[in-house]
Amino acid sequence: MKSKLQILLLVWFALQGLVNGILISRDIPQPLWWSVGSALFNSVAIFYWYRADSDHQGFKRTFLMNVAVVVFSMFAIPFYIIRSNARGRRLRALGRMLGYYGFACVAWLVGGLASFLV
């Protein structure tokens, strides 16, 4: 389940890069509905991943951590990864997270570059 959601997020980031690249290359301002919809989808998908992962890890979610993951996901997810993993596995888990962030950036860039082909 988590890996399917991670792949879905990578595809979503590529789609965002494609749409943003098309809009920028044609000098079209980004519509408000796209900005709001993208932010909402990102928040929901990241929270859903957090929920699935914390259930798998047996990590007790708190209300504040739930809110932080939705509002400040870039900072809350590394904090969650440190808190949810055992002492000897934290650095490896953070490395996997940074690798995934790198894949997400590459997916966004590939989508943006693909906009020049459209």
N, CA, C and O atoms as a GROMACS GRO file, in nm:
protein
  472
    1MET      N    1   0.082  -0.120   0.000
    1MET     CA    2   0.000   0.000   0.000
    1MET      C    3   0.086   0.125   0.000
    1MET      O    4   0.060   0.219  -0.076
    2LYS      N    5   0.189   0.127   0.087
    2LYS     CA    6   0.273   0.246   0.094
    2LYS      C    7   0.349   0.268  -0.036
    2LYS      O    8   0.364   0.382  -0.081
    3SER      N    9   0.398   0.160  -0.097
    3SER     CA   10   0.476   0.177  -0.220
    3SER      C   11   0.386   0.227  -0.334
    3SER      O   12   0.431   0.306  -0.416
    4LYS      N   13   0.261   0.181  -0.340
    4LYS     CA   14   0.169   0.231  -0.442
    4LYS      C   15   0.144   0.380  -0.423
    4LYS      O   16   0.138   0.456  -0.520
    5LEU      N   17   0.130   0.422  -0.299
    5LEU     CA   18   0.107   0.564  -0.270
    5LEU      C   19   0.231   0.646  -0.304
    5LEU      O   20   0.220   0.758  -0.353
    6GLN      N   21   0.349   0.591  -0.277
    6GLN     CA   22   0.472   0.662  -0.311
    6GLN      C   23   0.486   0.679  -0.462
    6GLN      O   24   0.529   0.784  -0.509
    7ILE      N   25   0.450   0.576  -0.538
    7ILE     CA   26   0.454   0.586  -0.684
    7ILE      C   27   0.352   0.686  -0.733
    7ILE      O   28   0.380   0.766  -0.823
    8LEU      N   29   0.232   0.683  -0.674
    8LEU     CA   30   0.128   0.780  -0.709
    8LEU      C   31   0.178   0.923  -0.686
    8LEU      O   32   0.154   1.011  -0.769
    9LEU      N   33   0.245   0.947  -0.575
    9LEU     CA   34   0.298   1.080  -0.547
    9LEU      C   35   0.403   1.121  -0.649
    9LEU      O   36   0.406   1.236  -0.692
   10LEU      N   37   0.490   1.028  -0.689
   10LEU     CA   38   0.590   1.062  -0.791
   10LEU      C   39   0.524   1.097  -0.924
   10LEU      O   40   0.566   1.192  -0.990
   11VAL      N   41   0.422   1.021  -0.962
   11VAL     CA   42   0.349   1.052  -1.085
   11VAL      C   43   0.281   1.188  -1.072
   11VAL      O   44   0.279   1.266  -1.167
   12TRP      N   45   0.226   1.216  -0.954
   12TRP     CA   46   0.160   1.344  -0.931
   12TRP      C   47   0.259   1.460  -0.943
   12TRP      O   48   0.227   1.564  -1.001
   13PHE      N   49   0.380   1.442  -0.886
   13PHE     CA   50   0.480   1.548  -0.896
   13PHE      C   51   0.521   1.570  -1.041
   13PHE      O   52   0.544   1.684  -1.083
   14ALA      N   53   0.531   1.463  -1.120
   14ALA     CA   54   0.563   1.478  -1.261
   14ALA      C   55   0.451   1.553  -1.333
   14ALA      O   56   0.477   1.638  -1.418
   15LEU      N   57   0.326   1.521  -1.299
   15LEU     CA   58   0.213   1.591  -1.360
   15LEU      C   59   0.213   1.739  -1.322
   15LEU      O   60   0.185   1.824  -1.406
   16GLN      N   61   0.244   1.768  -1.198
   16GLN     CA   62   0.254   1.908  -1.156
   16GLN      C   63   0.362   1.982  -1.235
   16GLN      O   64   0.342   2.095  -1.279
   17GLY      N   65   0.477   1.918  -1.252
   17GLY     CA   66   0.584   1.979  -1.330
   17GLY      C   67   0.542   2.002  -1.474
   17GLY      O   68   0.574   2.105  -1.533
   18LEU      N   69   0.470   1.906  -1.532
   18LEU     CA   70   0.422   1.920  -1.669
   18LEU      C   71   0.326   2.036  -1.683
   18LEU      O   72   0.341   2.119  -1.772
   19VAL      N   73   0.227   2.043  -1.595
   19VAL     CA   74   0.128   2.151  -1.602
   19VAL      C   75   0.194   2.286  -1.577
   19VAL      O   76   0.168   2.382  -1.650
   20ASN      N   77   0.279   2.294  -1.476
   20ASN     CA   78   0.346   2.422  -1.448
   20ASN      C   79   0.436   2.463  -1.563
   20ASN      O   80   0.443   2.582  -1.597
   21GLY      N   81   0.505   2.367  -1.625
   21GLY     CA   82   0.589   2.399  -1.739
   21GLY      C   83   0.509   2.449  -1.858
   21GLY      O   84   0.550   2.544  -1.925
   22ILE      N   85   0.395   2.386  -1.883
   22ILE     CA   86   0.308   2.431  -1.993
   22ILE      C   87   0.258   2.572  -1.967
   22ILE      O   88   0.258   2.657  -2.056
   23LEU      N   89   0.214   2.597  -1.844
   23LEU     CA   90   0.162   2.730  -1.812
   23LEU      C   91   0.270   2.837  -1.824
   23LEU      O   92   0.244   2.946  -1.876
   24ILE      N   93   0.390   2.806  -1.776
   24ILE     CA   94   0.498   2.904  -1.781
   24ILE      C   95   0.542   2.928  -1.925
   24ILE      O   96   0.564   3.043  -1.965
   25SER      N   97   0.555   2.821  -2.004
   25SER     CA   98   0.602   2.838  -2.142
   25SER      C   99   0.504   2.915  -2.229
   25SER      O  100   0.544   2.975  -2.330
   26ARG      N  101   0.378   2.915  -2.192
   26ARG     CA  102   0.277   2.987  -2.271
   26ARG      C  103   0.235   3.118  -2.206
   26ARG      O  104   0.138   3.180  -2.248
   27ASP      N  105   0.308   3.160  -2.105
   27ASP     CA  106   0.281   3.284  -2.031
   27ASP      C  107   0.137   3.292  -1.982
   27ASP      O  108   0.073   3.397  -1.990
   28ILE      N  109   0.087   3.180  -1.931
   28ILE     CA  110  -0.047   3.174  -1.874
   28ILE      C  111  -0.032   3.175  -1.722
   28ILE      O  112   0.042   3.092  -1.667
   29PRO      N  113  -0.100   3.265  -1.653
   29PRO     CA  114  -0.091   3.263  -1.507
   29PRO      C  115  -0.156   3.135  -1.452
   29PRO      O  116  -0.254   3.085  -1.505
   30GLN      N  117  -0.097   3.086  -1.346
   30GLN     CA  118  -0.148   2.962  -1.286
   30GLN      C  119  -0.286   2.987  -1.225
   30GLN      O  120  -0.301   3.077  -1.142
   31PRO      N  121  -0.386   2.908  -1.266
   31PRO     CA  122  -0.521   2.929  -1.212
   31PRO      C  123  -0.526   2.897  -1.062
   31PRO      O  124  -0.456   2.808  -1.014
   32LEU      N  125  -0.610   2.969  -0.992
   32LEU     CA  126  -0.624   2.949  -0.849
   32LEU      C  127  -0.672   2.808  -0.817
   32LEU      O  128  -0.626   2.747  -0.720
   33TRP      N  129  -0.764   2.755  -0.899
   33TRP     CA  130  -0.815   2.621  -0.872
   33TRP      C  131  -0.704   2.517  -0.883
   33TRP      O  132  -0.708   2.417  -0.811
   34TRP      N  133  -0.606   2.537  -0.970
   34TRP     CA  134  -0.496   2.442  -0.982
   34TRP      C  135  -0.405   2.450  -0.860
   34TRP      O  136  -0.361   2.348  -0.808
   35SER      N  137  -0.377   2.571  -0.815
   35SER     CA  138  -0.291   2.588  -0.697
   35SER      C  139  -0.355   2.526  -0.573
   35SER      O  140  -0.290   2.453  -0.499
   36VAL      N  141  -0.482   2.557  -0.552
   36VAL     CA  142  -0.552   2.505  -0.435
   36VAL      C  143  -0.570   2.354  -0.445
   36VAL      O  144  -0.549   2.282  -0.348
   37GLY      N  145  -0.608   2.306  -0.562
   37GLY     CA  146  -0.627   2.163  -0.581
   37GLY      C  147  -0.498   2.084  -0.564
   37GLY      O  148  -0.499   1.976  -0.504
   38SER      N  149  -0.389   2.137  -0.616
   38SER     CA  150  -0.259   2.070  -0.601
   38SER      C  151  -0.216   2.065  -0.455
   38SER      O  152  -0.172   1.961  -0.407
   39ALA      N  153  -0.230   2.176  -0.386
   39ALA     CA  154  -0.192   2.180  -0.246
   39ALA      C  155  -0.278   2.084  -0.163
   39ALA      O  156  -0.228   2.015  -0.074
   40LEU      N  157  -0.406   2.081  -0.192
   40LEU     CA  158  -0.496   1.992  -0.120
   40LEU      C  159  -0.463   1.846  -0.147
   40LEU      O  160  -0.457   1.765  -0.054
   41PHE      N  161  -0.440   1.812  -0.274
   41PHE     CA  162  -0.405   1.673  -0.307
   41PHE      C  163  -0.273   1.634  -0.243
   41PHE      O  164  -0.261   1.524  -0.189
   42ASN      N  165  -0.174   1.723  -0.247
   42ASN     CA  166  -0.045   1.695  -0.182
   42ASN      C  167  -0.064   1.666  -0.034
   42ASN      O  168  -0.010   1.568   0.018
   43SER      N  169  -0.139   1.751   0.034
   43SER     CA  170  -0.159   1.734   0.178
   43SER      C  171  -0.230   1.604   0.210
   43SER      O  172  -0.190   1.532   0.302
   44VAL      N  173  -0.335   1.574   0.136
   44VAL     CA  174  -0.412   1.452   0.162
   44VAL      C  175  -0.327   1.328   0.134
   44VAL      O  176  -0.327   1.234   0.214
   45ALA      N  177  -0.255   1.327   0.022
   45ALA     CA  178  -0.174   1.211  -0.012
   45ALA      C  179  -0.060   1.190   0.087
   45ALA      O  180  -0.033   1.076   0.126
   46ILE      N  181   0.006   1.296   0.128
   46ILE     CA  182   0.115   1.284   0.225
   46ILE      C  183   0.061   1.239   0.360
   46ILE      O  184   0.123   1.156   0.427
   47PHE      N  185  -0.054   1.292   0.402
   47PHE     CA  186  -0.112   1.248   0.528
   47PHE      C  187  -0.152   1.101   0.521
   47PHE      O  188  -0.133   1.026   0.617
   48TYR      N  189  -0.208   1.060   0.408
   48TYR     CA  190  -0.248   0.920   0.392
   48TYR      C  191  -0.126   0.829   0.401
   48TYR      O  192  -0.134   0.722   0.461
   49TRP      N  193  -0.013   0.870   0.340
   49TRP     CA  194   0.110   0.792   0.353
   49TRP      C  195   0.154   0.786   0.499
   49TRP      O  196   0.188   0.679   0.549
   50TYR      N  197   0.152   0.900   0.567
   50TYR     CA  198   0.191   0.907   0.708
   50TYR      C  199   0.104   0.815   0.793
   50TYR      O  200   0.154   0.744   0.880
   51ARG      N  201  -0.025   0.816   0.766
   51ARG     CA  202  -0.116   0.731   0.841
   51ARG      C  203  -0.086   0.582   0.817
   51ARG      O  204  -0.081   0.504   0.912
   52ALA      N  205  -0.066   0.544   0.692
   52ALA     CA  206  -0.036   0.404   0.660
   52ALA      C  207   0.098   0.363   0.720
   52ALA      O  208   0.110   0.253   0.775
   53ASP      N  209   0.198   0.450   0.711
   53ASP     CA  210   0.329   0.416   0.765
   53ASP      C  211   0.328   0.408   0.916
   53ASP      O  212   0.388   0.318   0.974
   54SER      N  213   0.260   0.500   0.981
   54SER     CA  214   0.256   0.496   1.128
   54SER      C  215   0.179   0.375   1.178
   54SER      O  216   0.215   0.318   1.281
   55ASP      N  217   0.075   0.335   1.107
   55ASP     CA  218   0.005   0.211   1.144
   55ASP      C  219   0.097   0.091   1.128
   55ASP      O  220   0.099   0.001   1.212
   56HIS      N  221   0.173   0.089   1.020
   56HIS     CA  222   0.266  -0.021   0.995
   56HIS      C  223   0.377  -0.024   1.101
   56HIS      O  224   0.416  -0.132   1.146
   57GLN      N  225   0.427   0.093   1.140
   57GLN     CA  226   0.535   0.102   1.239
   57GLN      C  227   0.485   0.083   1.382
   57GLN      O  228   0.564   0.057   1.473
   58GLY      N  229   0.354   0.095   1.402
   58GLY     CA  230   0.300   0.089   1.538
   58GLY      C  231   0.324   0.218   1.614
   58GLY      O  232   0.334   0.216   1.737
   59PHE      N  233   0.335   0.328   1.543
   59PHE     CA  234   0.361   0.460   1.602
   59PHE      C  235   0.229   0.526   1.640
   59PHE      O  236   0.138   0.533   1.558
   60LYS      N  237   0.220   0.573   1.764
   60LYS     CA  238   0.097   0.640   1.808
   60LYS      C  239   0.096   0.783   1.757
   60LYS      O  240   0.182   0.863   1.792
   61ARG      N  241  -0.003   0.814   1.673
   61ARG     CA  242  -0.014   0.948   1.617
   61ARG      C  243  -0.083   1.041   1.718
   61ARG      O  244  -0.179   1.002   1.785
   62THR      N  245  -0.031   1.163   1.727
   62THR     CA  246  -0.094   1.263   1.811
   62THR      C  247  -0.162   1.366   1.721
   62THR      O  248  -0.132   1.376   1.602
   63PHE      N  249  -0.253   1.442   1.780
   63PHE     CA  250  -0.323   1.545   1.704
   63PHE      C  251  -0.226   1.647   1.647
   63PHE      O  252  -0.237   1.686   1.531
   64LEU      N  253  -0.130   1.692   1.729
   64LEU     CA  254  -0.034   1.792   1.683
   64LEU      C  255   0.054   1.739   1.570
   64LEU      O  256   0.087   1.812   1.477
   65MET      N  257   0.092   1.612   1.580
   65MET     CA  258   0.174   1.554   1.474
   65MET      C  259   0.092   1.541   1.345
   65MET      O  260   0.145   1.563   1.236
   66ASN      N  261  -0.035   1.505   1.356
   66ASN     CA  262  -0.122   1.498   1.238
   66ASN      C  263  -0.131   1.634   1.169
   66ASN      O  264  -0.119   1.643   1.047
   67VAL      N  265  -0.150   1.739   1.248
   67VAL     CA  266  -0.160   1.874   1.192
   67VAL      C  267  -0.026   1.915   1.131
   67VAL      O  268  -0.024   1.974   1.022
   68ALA      N  269   0.083   1.885   1.197
   68ALA     CA  270   0.215   1.922   1.146
   68ALA      C  271   0.244   1.853   1.014
   68ALA      O  272   0.303   1.914   0.924
   69VAL      N  273   0.204   1.727   0.999
   69VAL     CA  274   0.229   1.655   0.875
   69VAL      C  275   0.152   1.719   0.760
   69VAL      O  276   0.202   1.724   0.647
   70VAL      N  277   0.033   1.768   0.786
   70VAL     CA  278  -0.046   1.832   0.681
   70VAL      C  279   0.007   1.973   0.650
   70VAL      O  280   0.020   2.010   0.534
   71VAL      N  281   0.039   2.050   0.753
   71VAL     CA  282   0.075   2.191   0.734
   71VAL      C  283   0.224   2.210   0.703
   71VAL      O  284   0.259   2.288   0.615
   72PHE      N  285   0.310   2.139   0.775
   72PHE     CA  286   0.456   2.155   0.760
   72PHE      C  287   0.521   2.022   0.722
   72PHE      O  288   0.616   1.979   0.788
   73SER      N  289   0.472   1.958   0.618
   73SER     CA  290   0.517   1.821   0.588
   73SER      C  291   0.667   1.812   0.562
   73SER      O  292   0.729   1.712   0.596
   74MET      N  293   0.726   1.915   0.504
   74MET     CA  294   0.869   1.910   0.473
   74MET      C  295   0.954   1.896   0.599
   74MET      O  296   1.063   1.839   0.595
   75PHE      N  297   0.904   1.948   0.712
   75PHE     CA  298   0.977   1.939   0.838
   75PHE      C  299   0.921   1.830   0.929
   75PHE      O  300   0.996   1.768   1.004
   76ALA      N  301   0.792   1.806   0.922
   76ALA     CA  302   0.729   1.710   1.012
   76ALA      C  303   0.760   1.565   0.973
   76ALA      O  304   0.772   1.480   1.060
   77ILE      N  305   0.772   1.537   0.844
   77ILE     CA  306   0.800   1.400   0.802
   77ILE      C  307   0.938   1.354   0.851
   77ILE      O  308   0.948   1.243   0.905
   78PRO      N  309   1.046   1.434   0.836
   78PRO     CA  310   1.173   1.390   0.894
   78PRO      C  311   1.166   1.371   1.046
   78PRO      O  312   1.224   1.278   1.101
   79PHE      N  313   1.095   1.461   1.114
   79PHE     CA  314   1.077   1.446   1.258
   79PHE      C  315   1.004   1.316   1.291
   79PHE      O  316   1.042   1.245   1.384
   80TYR      N  317   0.900   1.287   1.215
   80TYR     CA  318   0.826   1.162   1.235
   80TYR      C  319   0.916   1.042   1.210
   80TYR      O  320   0.912   0.945   1.286
   81ILE      N  321   0.996   1.046   1.105
   81ILE     CA  322   1.083   0.933   1.073
   81ILE      C  323   1.184   0.909   1.185
   81ILE      O  324   1.213   0.795   1.219
   82ILE      N  325   1.238   1.016   1.240
   82ILE     CA  326   1.332   1.001   1.352
   82ILE      C  327   1.261   0.941   1.473
   82ILE      O  328   1.315   0.852   1.539
   83ARG      N  329   1.141   0.989   1.503
   83ARG     CA  330   1.069   0.942   1.621
   83ARG      C  331   1.016   0.800   1.606
   83ARG      O  332   1.007   0.727   1.704
   84SER      N  333   0.982   0.759   1.484
   84SER     CA  334   0.914   0.630   1.465
   84SER      C  335   1.010   0.513   1.446
   84SER      O  336   0.969   0.397   1.457
   85ASN      N  337   1.137   0.540   1.419
   85ASN     CA  338   1.232   0.432   1.396
   85ASN      C  339   1.319   0.410   1.519
   85ASN      O  340   1.342   0.501   1.599
   86ALA      N  341   1.366   0.288   1.532
   86ALA     CA  342   1.454   0.254   1.644
   86ALA      C  343   1.587   0.327   1.628
   86ALA      O  344   1.622   0.373   1.520
   87ARG      N  345   1.658   0.337   1.737
   87ARG     CA  346   1.780   0.417   1.741
   87ARG      C  347   1.880   0.380   1.632
   87ARG      O  348   1.938   0.472   1.572
   88GLY      N  349   1.904   0.256   1.602
   88GLY     CA  350   2.004   0.217   1.502
   88GLY      C  351   1.956   0.229   1.358
   88GLY      O  352   2.036   0.215   1.266
   89ARG      N  353   1.828   0.254   1.338
   89ARG     CA  354   1.773   0.258   1.202
   89ARG      C  355   1.734   0.398   1.156
   89ARG      O  356   1.686   0.414   1.044
   90ARG      N  357   1.754   0.497   1.239
   90ARG     CA  358   1.709   0.633   1.207
   90ARG      C  359   1.783   0.694   1.089
   90ARG      O  360   1.721   0.752   1.000
   91LEU      N  361   1.914   0.682   1.088
   91LEU     CA  362   1.993   0.742   0.981
   91LEU      C  363   1.961   0.679   0.846
   91LEU      O  364   1.951   0.748   0.745
   92ARG      N  365   1.945   0.549   0.845
   92ARG     CA  366   1.910   0.479   0.721
   92ARG      C  367   1.772   0.523   0.671
   92ARG      O  368   1.752   0.544   0.552
   93ALA      N  369   1.677   0.537   0.765
   93ALA     CA  370   1.542   0.581   0.727
   93ALA      C  371   1.545   0.724   0.674
   93ALA      O  372   1.475   0.755   0.578
   94LEU      N  373   1.624   0.811   0.735
   94LEU     CA  374   1.637   0.948   0.684
   94LEU      C  375   1.702   0.949   0.546
   94LEU      O  376   1.665   1.030   0.461
   95GLY      N  377   1.798   0.861   0.523
   95GLY     CA  378   1.859   0.850   0.391
   95GLY      C  379   1.759   0.806   0.284
   95GLY      O  380   1.759   0.858   0.173
   96ARG      N  381   1.673   0.712   0.320
   96ARG     CA  382   1.568   0.669   0.225
   96ARG      C  383   1.472   0.784   0.198
   96ARG      O  384   1.428   0.802   0.084
   97MET      N  385   1.439   0.861   0.301
   97MET     CA  386   1.349   0.974   0.282
   97MET      C  387   1.413   1.079   0.190
   97MET      O  388   1.346   1.133   0.102
   98LEU      N  389   1.541   1.109   0.212
   98LEU     CA  390   1.609   1.206   0.126
   98LEU      C  391   1.618   1.156  -0.017
   98LEU      O  392   1.606   1.234  -0.112
   99GLY      N  393   1.638   1.026  -0.035
   99GLY     CA  394   1.638   0.967  -0.168
   99GLY      C  395   1.503   0.983  -0.236
   99GLY      O  396   1.495   1.012  -0.355
  100TYR      N  397   1.396   0.964  -0.159
  100TYR     CA  398   1.263   0.980  -0.215
  100TYR      C  399   1.238   1.127  -0.251
  100TYR      O  400   1.180   1.156  -0.356
  101TYR      N  401   1.281   1.220  -0.166
  101TYR     CA  402   1.269   1.362  -0.198
  101TYR      C  403   1.343   1.393  -0.329
  101TYR      O  404   1.296   1.470  -0.411
  102GLY      N  405   1.460   1.330  -0.346
  102GLY     CA  406   1.535   1.349  -0.470
  102GLY      C  407   1.459   1.297  -0.590
  102GLY      O  408   1.453   1.363  -0.694
  103PHE      N  409   1.400   1.177  -0.577
  103PHE     CA  410   1.318   1.123  -0.686
  103PHE      C  411   1.200   1.215  -0.716
  103PHE      O  412   1.165   1.234  -0.833
  104ALA      N  413   1.139   1.273  -0.613
  104ALA     CA  414   1.026   1.364  -0.635
  104ALA      C  415   1.071   1.487  -0.712
  104ALA      O  416   0.999   1.533  -0.801
  105CYS      N  417   1.188   1.541  -0.679
  105CYS     CA  418   1.239   1.658  -0.753
  105CYS      C  419   1.269   1.622  -0.898
  105CYS      O  420   1.239   1.700  -0.989
  106VAL      N  421   1.327   1.504  -0.919
  106VAL     CA  422   1.356   1.461  -1.056
  106VAL      C  423   1.226   1.442  -1.134
  106VAL      O  424   1.217   1.480  -1.251
  107ALA      N  425   1.124   1.382  -1.070
  107ALA     CA  426   0.995   1.363  -1.137
  107ALA      C  427   0.935   1.498  -1.176
  107ALA      O  428   0.881   1.512  -1.285
  108TRP      N  429   0.944   1.596  -1.087
  108TRP     CA  430   0.890   1.729  -1.116
  108TRP      C  431   0.966   1.792  -1.233
  108TRP      O  432   0.906   1.853  -1.321
  109LEU      N  433   1.099   1.777  -1.233
  109LEU     CA  434   1.180   1.832  -1.343
  109LEU      C  435   1.151   1.761  -1.475
  109LEU      O  436   1.142   1.826  -1.579
  110VAL      N  437   1.136   1.630  -1.472
  110VAL     CA  438   1.105   1.556  -1.594
  110VAL      C  439   0.970   1.602  -1.650
  110VAL      O  440   0.955   1.620  -1.771
  111GLY      N  441   0.873   1.620  -1.561
  111GLY     CA  442   0.744   1.672  -1.605
  111GLY      C  443   0.757   1.809  -1.666
  111GLY      O  444   0.695   1.839  -1.768
  112GLY      N  445   0.838   1.894  -1.604
  112GLY     CA  446   0.859   2.029  -1.658
  112GLY      C  447   0.928   2.027  -1.792
  112GLY      O  448   0.892   2.103  -1.882
  113LEU      N  449   1.028   1.939  -1.807
  113LEU     CA  450   1.097   1.929  -1.936
  113LEU      C  451   1.006   1.869  -2.042
  113LEU      O  452   1.017   1.905  -2.160
  114ALA      N  453   0.919   1.779  -2.003
  114ALA     CA  454   0.826   1.720  -2.099
  114ALA      C  455   0.728   1.824  -2.152
  114ALA      O  456   0.672   1.807  -2.261
  115SER      N  457   0.708   1.930  -2.077
  115SER     CA  458   0.615   2.035  -2.123
  115SER      C  459   0.668   2.103  -2.250
  115SER      O  460   0.589   2.159  -2.327
  116PHE      N  461   0.798   2.098  -2.272
  116PHE     CA  462   0.853   2.157  -2.394
  116PHE      C  463   0.823   2.071  -2.516
  116PHE      O  464   0.830   2.120  -2.629
  117LEU      N  465   0.791   1.945  -2.495
  117LEU     CA  466   0.758   1.855  -2.605
  117LEU      C  467   0.611   1.862  -2.642
  117LEU      O  468   0.571   1.817  -2.750
  118VAL      N  469   0.532   1.917  -2.554
  118VAL     CA  470   0.386   1.923  -2.578
  118VAL      C  471   0.351   2.047  -2.657
  118VAL      O  472   0.234   2.070  -2.687
   0.00000   0.00000   0.00000
